[in-house]
Amino acid sequence: MIQELDTNNNGNELIKHIDRFPDAKVLVIGDIIMDDFIWGDVSRISPEAPVPVVQVKRQTRMLGGAANVMNNIRSLGGQSSLCGIVGDDQIGRECIKAIQETGSVVQGIIIESGRHTSLKTRIVAQNQQVVRFDCETRKEIRPESIKGLLGFIKTHIDNLDAIVVTDYGKGVISASLMTGLRDLVMGSKIILAVDPKIDHFEYYKGLDIITPNHHEAGAFCRFEIDDNESLVKAGTMMLKKLDCNSVLITQGEGGMTLFKKSGEICHIPTVSRKVFDVTGAGDTVISTLCLGLAAGMDLESAAMISNFAAGIVIGEVGTSVVTADALKKAVMKH
């Protein structure tokens, strides 16, 4: 039976935990992406083909993928470092420079020759995305790169409260990497969490928490999640098959549902009154959830605080990170 958590309760207690975020140490490992935006206007169709002609006004770039998760944690006040791979190219060098500018160390970033750093370019006109094109290498990283990543983490393992694995399917997250991570945290109190990729669920066994959206959970279970019955069936199946301690299935405007190994099921309704843009909500959820757990929250409270953070993101257009002050205001306002 699903228990509905009351988001109106324990506001002051949640605020106290947010104030402890600066003491929490979280390492993020995953695919590093550079998000490129070309902004312009459209006033005519090309005479060469039935496509719009975009008059470019400006171009902006920002860190994406695992680096965005790291940025979310740092924006909320937590201590965060990043592990990942870039290519020996201009975009890779831009990524490293941008990561340095956040204040994070870059020793966990490995340069792999012959690899294209992931670059996602979006052309946007009149606030509408016209097209996106990706330049990247998606093959699995080399064994020596995996060894290097695990070596960096091993060196810093005694100074971590949580490790967040963010899998965007670009080649960093693999079965051997996940085996290495499980071996490193075995017997410790370090939280190991994953924001999953549909094709890689077999990698994620024996974790503390996994945060699929309802489409990803449905793909893993091979049925559509369209009501409470199918939701409960999916969450229970994932717990059993993946041998995880907990599963948090996010449902966009439908909120999120937490499944615990003990058998408890808790639903947290969304706190956003309007849904404008769900882009980046998954990054926000895993960031805030793991930061909350690293700061000493129980699972229910950490899920609740991540729900408030997601509500901020989906209620605004283009928001990529949430600040601690904005999160506190959302909690107290509700």
Protein Blocks (a to p, Z undefined) as FASTA:
>chain_A
ZZdddfkgoklmmmmmmmmmmmpccddddddddddddddddfbdcfkbccdddddfbdcd
ddehjllmmmmmmmnopacdddddddddfklmmmmmmmmmnopafklpccdehiacdddd
dddeehiafbdcddddfbdcdfklmmmmmmmmmmmmmmcfbdcdddehnopacfklmmmm
mmmmgoiabdcdddddfklmmmmgoiabdcddfklmmmmnopacfbfklmmmmmmmmmmm
nopabdcddehjnopadddfkopacddddfbfbdfblghklmmmmmmmmmmmmnopafkl
mmmmmmmmmmmmmmpghiabdcfklmmmmmmmZZ
